[in-house]
């Protein structure tokens, strides 16, 4: 049974709560069988099977390699409206440290981010919408592969997702352990940062550690670059503009060669920003600074800057609408409409670059080390009906039947 704190208003929630056990079983089966990006063969098959049982009108597979799209028509389609809902399906390369019966059966793979729960919530919405059809228009449910670093959303778009299903708006949500169950958060602007990869290649001159004056030490240059780069945000970016530069790995030389100065060093890191102008500024300053520091020490440095995911930015009208829908389910006191953005990244950003829409966070709570990408993380099954009802309510209220 649902805990009282997770009770919500509305017909959709009451209806979906009746098949909470089935959603829980599906979620746990997906958790036990995690798959990485573009390898979601079992997951896609289970989604396909579930959608057939739900009675959706159309199922399209193989979009974006392993993506699945379901189409559900309302009691009327006279409005011509079409709204999308998206859930991600892939897992992470992690070793799970839980001991419950549905823990991962695949060594080195784990649903450590709750995509198993996201998929189950969207299946729950599909079942409700197919059974009730209390809307005027067409619902498009997108089960997306490869969110975890594979840009599966971009792959689906390039594979014709929005040409085949020209939605007017699209919505997605992500569980958030730092929020209490029964709460929803969003804002009318950036929800997640852009994620960029930086690779700095330093070329010096190798030599003997006892005769360093005859060499150009790239390790020393790397150390100065690592320190100098930290000035970019503090001295070039306005304090009110968010930016993070993290240089996370350095590779140079051989740990078994204590007296050998290597000829090259490589630094790898990430940049996170919300504003494209700030993103461009950081990219330019990184190249200038690294080159100048290296040159000043007799070496050279090149910067490879890769823009991986853009910022996930809600459109204002759709964010307001989604907030209104959430308030109808859980009450205004449980909806944060001005949620602080996260410096994490999300490839739903590609969809929001193409279509209006909103990305929401749904609280799931948790004890101890339960945050996302933690080896002891697990999705909170108690929130499944609420997430499904929120998805379904976005469809019903976004494309209402008229008398």
VEXFIBA-862066 format. One record per residue (C-alpha): residue number from 1; x, y, z. Coordinates in steps of 0.02 Angstrom, whole numbers, m for minus. Example, Ala and Ser with C-alpha at 12.3 -4.5 7.8 and 13.67 -1.06 7.14 Angstrom:
BEGIN
pavo 1&X 615&Y m225&Z 390
pavo 2&X 684&Y m53&Z 357
// end
This chain:
BEGIN
pavo 1&X 0&Y 0&Z 0
pavo 2&X 54&Y 179&Z m30
pavo 3&X 116&Y 280&Z 116
pavo 4&X m2&Y 425&Z 160
pavo 5&X 135&Y 552&Z 118
pavo 6&X 128&Y 494&Z m62
pavo 7&X m58&Y 513&Z m87
pavo 8&X m101&Y 633&Z m225
pavo 9&X m254&Y 715&Z m298
pavo 10&X m343&Y 671&Z m457
pavo 11&X m421&Y 529&Z m553
pavo 12&X m259&Y 481&Z m640
pavo 13&X m167&Y 447&Z m477
pavo 14&X m311&Y 345&Z m404
pavo 15&X m324&Y 242&Z m562
pavo 16&X m137&Y 209&Z m578
pavo 17&X m118&Y 166&Z m394
pavo 18&X m223&Y 11&Z m428
pavo 19&X m84&Y m66&Z m533
pavo 20&X 60&Y m7&Z m425
pavo 21&X 116&Y m188&Z m391
pavo 22&X 133&Y m222&Z m578
pavo 23&X 236&Y m64&Z m603
pavo 24&X 347&Y m112&Z m457
pavo 25&X 375&Y m286&Z m531
pavo 26&X 421&Y m211&Z m699
pavo 27&X 539&Y m85&Z m621
pavo 28&X 629&Y m217&Z m520
pavo 29&X 645&Y m332&Z m670
pavo 30&X 726&Y m191&Z m768
pavo 31&X 840&Y m156&Z m621
pavo 32&X 896&Y m337&Z m618
pavo 33&X 937&Y m332&Z m804
pavo 34&X 1031&Y m168&Z m835
pavo 35&X 1096&Y m126&Z m1008
pavo 36&X 1211&Y 10&Z m1071
pavo 37&X 1174&Y 140&Z m1203
pavo 38&X 1117&Y 70&Z m1372
pavo 39&X 1125&Y m105&Z m1299
pavo 40&X 952&Y m100&Z m1220
pavo 41&X 889&Y m254&Z m1310
pavo 42&X 806&Y m338&Z m1161
pavo 43&X 741&Y m172&Z m1095
pavo 44&X 664&Y m122&Z m1262
pavo 45&X 584&Y m294&Z m1278
pavo 46&X 508&Y m281&Z m1105
pavo 47&X 443&Y m107&Z m1143
pavo 48&X 372&Y m168&Z m1308
pavo 49&X 286&Y m314&Z m1221
pavo 50&X 215&Y m200&Z m1086
pavo 51&X 151&Y m73&Z m1212
pavo 52&X 59&Y m210&Z m1308
pavo 53&X m25&Y m264&Z m1147
pavo 54&X m70&Y m82&Z m1113
pavo 55&X m164&Y m73&Z m1278
pavo 56&X m76&Y 77&Z m1355
pavo 57&X m119&Y 115&Z m1537
pavo 58&X 54&Y 105&Z m1613
pavo 59&X 226&Y 44&Z m1561
pavo 60&X 380&Y 95&Z m1660
pavo 61&X 547&Y 12&Z m1621
pavo 62&X 725&Y 39&Z m1678
pavo 63&X 718&Y 229&Z m1674
pavo 64&X 888&Y 288&Z m1618
pavo 65&X 950&Y 108&Z m1627
pavo 66&X 859&Y 35&Z m1475
pavo 67&X 729&Y 170&Z m1441
pavo 68&X 542&Y 135&Z m1430
pavo 69&X 399&Y 256&Z m1466
pavo 70&X 217&Y 224&Z m1420
pavo 71&X 70&Y 321&Z m1492
pavo 72&X m96&Y 339&Z m1401
pavo 73&X m244&Y 431&Z m1476
pavo 74&X m370&Y 520&Z m1366
pavo 75&X m558&Y 501&Z m1374
pavo 76&X m546&Y 640&Z m1502
pavo 77&X m402&Y 698&Z m1611
pavo 78&X m496&Y 846&Z m1684
pavo 79&X m378&Y 970&Z m1600
pavo 80&X m233&Y 904&Z m1702
pavo 81&X m123&Y 924&Z m1549
pavo 82&X 21&Y 807&Z m1511
pavo 83&X 120&Y 803&Z m1348
pavo 84&X 273&Y 701&Z m1306
pavo 85&X 331&Y 618&Z m1145
pavo 86&X 507&Y 548&Z m1129
pavo 87&X 592&Y 421&Z m1016
pavo 88&X 772&Y 359&Z m1024
pavo 89&X 810&Y 172&Z m1016
pavo 90&X 998&Y 142&Z m1001
pavo 91&X 1106&Y 94&Z m852
pavo 92&X 1282&Y 135&Z m795
pavo 93&X 1449&Y 46&Z m790
pavo 94&X 1449&Y 22&Z m601
pavo 95&X 1466&Y m124&Z m482
pavo 96&X 1308&Y m131&Z m376
pavo 97&X 1333&Y m153&Z m189
pavo 98&X 1152&Y m186&Z m140
pavo 99&X 1092&Y m354&Z m78
pavo 100&X 905&Y m355&Z m115
pavo 101&X 830&Y m488&Z m228
pavo 102&X 817&Y m375&Z m381
pavo 103&X 999&Y m317&Z m381
pavo 104&X 1092&Y m318&Z m546
pavo 105&X 1124&Y m488&Z m622
pavo 106&X 1258&Y m415&Z m737
pavo 107&X 1431&Y m387&Z m669
pavo 108&X 1489&Y m208&Z m692
pavo 109&X 1319&Y m139&Z m741
pavo 110&X 1191&Y m56&Z m630
pavo 111&X 1037&Y 54&Z m638
pavo 112&X 1121&Y 182&Z m527
pavo 113&X 1023&Y 332&Z m591
pavo 114&X 843&Y 270&Z m586
pavo 115&X 811&Y 251&Z m771
pavo 116&X 725&Y 87&Z m730
pavo 117&X 601&Y 189&Z m628
pavo 118&X 581&Y 320&Z m764
pavo 119&X 539&Y 184&Z m889
pavo 120&X 413&Y 102&Z m773
pavo 121&X 329&Y 270&Z m737
pavo 122&X 305&Y 303&Z m922
pavo 123&X 235&Y 128&Z m948
pavo 124&X 113&Y 165&Z m807
pavo 125&X 59&Y 324&Z m895
pavo 126&X 38&Y 226&Z m1057
pavo 127&X m77&Y 101&Z m975
pavo 128&X m185&Y 236&Z m896
pavo 129&X m195&Y 342&Z m1053
pavo 130&X m238&Y 191&Z m1162
pavo 131&X m373&Y 135&Z m1041
pavo 132&X m454&Y 305&Z m1016
pavo 133&X m411&Y 415&Z m1168
pavo 134&X m479&Y 571&Z m1083
pavo 135&X m393&Y 693&Z m1198
pavo 136&X m410&Y 772&Z m1370
pavo 137&X m254&Y 740&Z m1471
pavo 138&X m112&Y 616&Z m1484
pavo 139&X 10&Y 565&Z m1347
pavo 140&X 184&Y 512&Z m1402
pavo 141&X 282&Y 414&Z m1271
pavo 142&X 469&Y 409&Z m1305
pavo 143&X 575&Y 274&Z m1223
pavo 144&X 751&Y 336&Z m1256
pavo 145&X 915&Y 239&Z m1256
pavo 146&X 1088&Y 300&Z m1215
pavo 147&X 1065&Y 449&Z m1101
pavo 148&X 1221&Y 411&Z m999
pavo 149&X 1351&Y 490&Z m1111
pavo 150&X 1290&Y 420&Z m1277
pavo 151&X 1176&Y 565&Z m1329
pavo 152&X 1032&Y 446&Z m1365
pavo 153&X 911&Y 592&Z m1377
pavo 154&X 1014&Y 667&Z m1517
pavo 155&X 1021&Y 498&Z m1603
pavo 156&X 831&Y 482&Z m1598
pavo 157&X 810&Y 658&Z m1667
pavo 158&X 933&Y 622&Z m1808
pavo 159&X 836&Y 462&Z m1841
pavo 160&X 681&Y 565&Z m1879
pavo 161&X 592&Y 565&Z m1710
pavo 162&X 511&Y 734&Z m1729
pavo 163&X 481&Y 717&Z m1915
pavo 164&X 382&Y 558&Z m1884
pavo 165&X 300&Y 622&Z m1724
pavo 166&X 289&Y 813&Z m1737
pavo 167&X 245&Y 852&Z m1557
pavo 168&X 208&Y 1031&Z m1507
pavo 169&X 290&Y 1005&Z m1337
pavo 170&X 385&Y 870&Z m1243
pavo 171&X 411&Y 835&Z m1058
pavo 172&X 527&Y 727&Z m954
pavo 173&X 564&Y 700&Z m770
pavo 174&X 705&Y 632&Z m664
pavo 175&X 699&Y 563&Z m488
pavo 176&X 793&Y 667&Z m360
pavo 177&X 845&Y 585&Z m195
pavo 178&X 878&Y 753&Z m112
pavo 179&X 693&Y 795&Z m124
pavo 180&X 559&Y 716&Z m16
pavo 181&X 439&Y 590&Z m94
pavo 182&X 281&Y 677&Z m153
pavo 183&X 370&Y 836&Z m208
pavo 184&X 408&Y 906&Z m381
pavo 185&X 536&Y 1036&Z m433
pavo 186&X 569&Y 1139&Z m589
pavo 187&X 606&Y 1314&Z m649
pavo 188&X 569&Y 1417&Z m806
pavo 189&X 749&Y 1415&Z m868
pavo 190&X 906&Y 1307&Z m856
pavo 191&X 882&Y 1146&Z m757
pavo 192&X 1046&Y 1060&Z m800
pavo 193&X 1213&Y 1126&Z m862
pavo 194&X 1301&Y 1100&Z m1026
pavo 195&X 1434&Y 965&Z m1012
pavo 196&X 1595&Y 987&Z m1111
pavo 197&X 1754&Y 882&Z m1115
pavo 198&X 1926&Y 961&Z m1112
pavo 199&X 2087&Y 873&Z m1163
pavo 200&X 2250&Y 969&Z m1141
pavo 201&X 2402&Y 896&Z m1228
pavo 202&X 2569&Y 964&Z m1165
pavo 203&X 2729&Y 934&Z m1262
pavo 204&X 2896&Y 966&Z m1180
pavo 205&X 3065&Y 881&Z m1194
pavo 206&X 3103&Y 721&Z m1103
pavo 207&X 3261&Y 692&Z m1007
pavo 208&X 3348&Y 626&Z m851
pavo 209&X 3278&Y 681&Z m684
pavo 210&X 3454&Y 714&Z m622
pavo 211&X 3483&Y 836&Z m765
pavo 212&X 3317&Y 927&Z m771
pavo 213&X 3400&Y 1084&Z m842
pavo 214&X 3423&Y 990&Z m1006
pavo 215&X 3238&Y 946&Z m1018
pavo 216&X 3073&Y 1039&Z m1030
pavo 217&X 2967&Y 957&Z m897
pavo 218&X 2785&Y 936&Z m954
pavo 219&X 2736&Y 878&Z m779
pavo 220&X 2788&Y 1045&Z m708
pavo 221&X 2695&Y 1134&Z m849
pavo 222&X 2540&Y 1029&Z m812
pavo 223&X 2548&Y 1078&Z m629
pavo 224&X 2554&Y 1263&Z m673
pavo 225&X 2411&Y 1244&Z m798
pavo 226&X 2302&Y 1154&Z m670
pavo 227&X 2327&Y 1297&Z m548
pavo 228&X 2309&Y 1435&Z m676
pavo 229&X 2148&Y 1366&Z m750
pavo 230&X 2060&Y 1392&Z m584
pavo 231&X 2074&Y 1579&Z m614
pavo 232&X 1962&Y 1573&Z m767
pavo 233&X 1798&Y 1561&Z m672
pavo 234&X 1850&Y 1673&Z m529
pavo 235&X 1925&Y 1810&Z m638
pavo 236&X 1835&Y 1799&Z m805
pavo 237&X 1658&Y 1740&Z m769
pavo 238&X 1533&Y 1854&Z m683
pavo 239&X 1489&Y 1792&Z m508
pavo 240&X 1304&Y 1782&Z m557
pavo 241&X 1346&Y 1667&Z m704
pavo 242&X 1373&Y 1487&Z m655
pavo 243&X 1526&Y 1394&Z m720
pavo 244&X 1635&Y 1251&Z m661
pavo 245&X 1801&Y 1191&Z m730
pavo 246&X 1864&Y 1027&Z m659
pavo 247&X 2027&Y 951&Z m719
pavo 248&X 2003&Y 774&Z m661
pavo 249&X 2144&Y 667&Z m729
pavo 250&X 2329&Y 687&Z m772
pavo 251&X 2435&Y 561&Z m864
pavo 252&X 2622&Y 579&Z m887
pavo 253&X 2774&Y 469&Z m875
pavo 254&X 2793&Y 298&Z m797
pavo 255&X 2769&Y 264&Z m612
pavo 256&X 2911&Y 137&Z m621
pavo 257&X 3031&Y 263&Z m698
pavo 258&X 3069&Y 380&Z m554
pavo 259&X 3210&Y 471&Z m640
pavo 260&X 3137&Y 493&Z m814
pavo 261&X 3060&Y 659&Z m862
pavo 262&X 2928&Y 619&Z m994
pavo 263&X 2909&Y 713&Z m1156
pavo 264&X 2720&Y 733&Z m1146
pavo 265&X 2580&Y 754&Z m1021
pavo 266&X 2391&Y 747&Z m1043
pavo 267&X 2257&Y 827&Z m935
pavo 268&X 2073&Y 783&Z m951
pavo 269&X 1928&Y 873&Z m871
pavo 270&X 1753&Y 943&Z m889
pavo 271&X 1673&Y 1114&Z m904
pavo 272&X 1495&Y 1149&Z m847
pavo 273&X 1400&Y 1307&Z m894
pavo 274&X 1221&Y 1366&Z m920
pavo 275&X 1246&Y 1515&Z m1035
pavo 276&X 1313&Y 1489&Z m1213
pavo 277&X 1410&Y 1653&Z m1201
pavo 278&X 1495&Y 1594&Z m1042
pavo 279&X 1529&Y 1426&Z m1124
pavo 280&X 1616&Y 1513&Z m1270
pavo 281&X 1714&Y 1625&Z m1151
pavo 282&X 1779&Y 1477&Z m1051
pavo 283&X 1827&Y 1383&Z m1209
pavo 284&X 1925&Y 1533&Z m1275
pavo 285&X 2012&Y 1570&Z m1111
pavo 286&X 2062&Y 1389&Z m1086
pavo 287&X 2150&Y 1387&Z m1254
pavo 288&X 2235&Y 1555&Z m1225
pavo 289&X 2291&Y 1520&Z m1048
pavo 290&X 2356&Y 1343&Z m1075
pavo 291&X 2454&Y 1397&Z m1228
pavo 292&X 2527&Y 1548&Z m1138
pavo 293&X 2578&Y 1452&Z m981
pavo 294&X 2661&Y 1316&Z m1082
pavo 295&X 2749&Y 1441&Z m1196
pavo 296&X 2815&Y 1535&Z m1045
pavo 297&X 2899&Y 1375&Z m987
pavo 298&X 2968&Y 1325&Z m1156
pavo 299&X 2835&Y 1196&Z m1196
pavo 300&X 2679&Y 1192&Z m1304
pavo 301&X 2500&Y 1151&Z m1259
pavo 302&X 2348&Y 1117&Z m1366
pavo 303&X 2170&Y 1112&Z m1303
pavo 304&X 2037&Y 1000&Z m1377
pavo 305&X 1866&Y 1063&Z m1322
pavo 306&X 1717&Y 948&Z m1356
pavo 307&X 1540&Y 1007&Z m1327
pavo 308&X 1453&Y 848&Z m1268
pavo 309&X 1280&Y 899&Z m1202
pavo 310&X 1203&Y 1073&Z m1211
pavo 311&X 1116&Y 1150&Z m1062
pavo 312&X 944&Y 1080&Z m1021
pavo 313&X 836&Y 1235&Z m1027
pavo 314&X 648&Y 1236&Z m998
pavo 315&X 537&Y 1348&Z m1102
pavo 316&X 442&Y 1468&Z m988
pavo 317&X 264&Y 1431&Z m1043
pavo 318&X 285&Y 1242&Z m1033
pavo 319&X 373&Y 1255&Z m864
pavo 320&X 228&Y 1357&Z m795
pavo 321&X 103&Y 1232&Z m864
pavo 322&X 198&Y 1084&Z m792
pavo 323&X 207&Y 1171&Z m624
pavo 324&X 19&Y 1199&Z m627
pavo 325&X m9&Y 1016&Z m666
pavo 326&X 106&Y 962&Z m525
pavo 327&X 18&Y 1077&Z m402
pavo 328&X m147&Y 997&Z m447
pavo 329&X m76&Y 828&Z m398
pavo 330&X 24&Y 864&Z m240
pavo 331&X m26&Y 1042&Z m190
pavo 332&X 69&Y 1205&Z m213
pavo 333&X 164&Y 1181&Z m50
pavo 334&X 249&Y 1027&Z m125
pavo 335&X 302&Y 1105&Z m290
pavo 336&X 461&Y 1208&Z m303
pavo 337&X 441&Y 1320&Z m455
pavo 338&X 610&Y 1405&Z m433
pavo 339&X 722&Y 1255&Z m411
pavo 340&X 908&Y 1280&Z m411
pavo 341&X 988&Y 1213&Z m570
pavo 342&X 1109&Y 1068&Z m561
pavo 343&X 1283&Y 1068&Z m636
pavo 344&X 1248&Y 892&Z m694
pavo 345&X 1201&Y 865&Z m876
pavo 346&X 1058&Y 780&Z m968
pavo 347&X 1035&Y 739&Z m1152
pavo 348&X 851&Y 786&Z m1147
pavo 349&X 932&Y 954&Z m1184
pavo 350&X 939&Y 905&Z m1369
pavo 351&X 751&Y 882&Z m1370
pavo 352&X 723&Y 1049&Z m1283
pavo 353&X 834&Y 1132&Z m1414
pavo 354&X 714&Y 1067&Z m1546
pavo 355&X 545&Y 1077&Z m1460
pavo 356&X 467&Y 1178&Z m1318
pavo 357&X 450&Y 1081&Z m1158
pavo 358&X 502&Y 1057&Z m979
pavo 359&X 613&Y 945&Z m875
pavo 360&X 552&Y 910&Z m698
pavo 361&X 625&Y 830&Z m544
pavo 362&X 517&Y 713&Z m440
pavo 363&X 568&Y 686&Z m260
pavo 364&X 607&Y 511&Z m204
pavo 365&X 700&Y 536&Z m40
pavo 366&X 816&Y 404&Z 28
pavo 367&X 929&Y 362&Z 172
pavo 368&X 1119&Y 362&Z 183
pavo 369&X 1218&Y 346&Z 22
pavo 370&X 1071&Y 344&Z m96
pavo 371&X 1112&Y 486&Z m214
pavo 372&X 1121&Y 459&Z m402
pavo 373&X 1269&Y 359&Z m470
pavo 374&X 1302&Y 282&Z m300
pavo 375&X 1336&Y 94&Z m289
pavo 376&X 1198&Y 75&Z m158
pavo 377&X 1068&Y 180&Z m247
pavo 378&X 896&Y 109&Z m286
pavo 379&X 740&Y 189&Z m357
pavo 380&X 599&Y 219&Z m233
pavo 381&X 452&Y 116&Z m297
pavo 382&X 331&Y 214&Z m188
pavo 383&X 337&Y 359&Z m310
pavo 384&X 293&Y 258&Z m465
pavo 385&X 106&Y 300&Z m465
pavo 386&X 141&Y 484&Z m437
pavo 387&X 267&Y 493&Z m580
pavo 388&X 147&Y 401&Z m696
pavo 389&X 4&Y 515&Z m645
pavo 390&X 110&Y 669&Z m675
pavo 391&X 153&Y 607&Z m850
pavo 392&X m29&Y 566&Z m887
pavo 393&X m93&Y 730&Z m817
pavo 394&X 23&Y 829&Z m931
pavo 395&X m67&Y 744&Z m1075
pavo 396&X m243&Y 762&Z m1009
pavo 397&X m227&Y 943&Z m957
pavo 398&X m119&Y 993&Z m1105
pavo 399&X m244&Y 921&Z m1229
pavo 400&X m411&Y 930&Z m1138
pavo 401&X m574&Y 863&Z m1207
pavo 402&X m700&Y 999&Z m1243
pavo 403&X m884&Y 981&Z m1206
// end
